Amino acid sequence: GAVVSQHPSWVICKSGTSVKIECRSLDFQATTMFWYRQFPKQSLMLMATSNEGSKATYEQGVEKDKFLINHASLTLSTLTVTSAHPEDSSFYICSARVGGGQPQHFGDGTRLSIL
Amino acid sequence: QKEVEQDPGPLSVPEGAIVSLNCTYSNSAFQYFMWYRQYSRKGPELLMYTYSSGNKEDGRFTAQVDKSSKYISLFIRDSQPSDSATYLCAMVYNQGGKLIFGQGTELSVKP
């Protein structure tokens, strides 16, 4: 149980394009979803927290106009990297949680490469 | 000082060894404790979740929490090459809180 699917797993695109990443909880309803960024050999850095039907809460230093998050249903959240540039290249990982006091379950990540 | 300290390793052990992974934390307000395993280019996988002091066992894995010393451990018995991964400790202040991660320990189990 507690499977989180993330798609795509790897995307390469040109500078200036927008990229959408999907995160789905397959066998549970997630009241809260999270988006992380991870650089090589480093731990996960939280970008934003989203609750279904509400606006996402972004961490300090994360540009909300650059990283658009939509959590339209209890099983789907999307992250759109708008006008992506090479410095946005990274490993993006989502997680989902049933409710407070429950652990987060992670997707397998999306490797984003901007040329 | 970081909220959660974890030795990044790398840690290399022979197959069959008992592995001990540790994290210390500075704030006694942490209530929930987790261990995740992350293979290269994959997302973290939840191994253990606990919220009380003491031991919790699941197969070859034992999680230990000592709130008085602000110290958590993960023990892996009969380690296998397939256990080679990065192990992340994580903790949460309260039910709705965000995860605070350690740096992760890179483990290599040699056949």
Interface residues (C-beta under 8 A of the other chain):
Chain A: A2 V4 Q6 T32 F34 K41 Q42 S43 L44 L46 T49 F91 I93 S95 G99 G100 G101 P103 Q104 H105 F106 G107 D108 G109 R111
Chain B: P8 Y32 M34 Y36 R41 K42 G43 P44 E45 L46 Y49 Y51 L88 N94 Q95 G96 K98 L99 F101 G102 Q103 G104
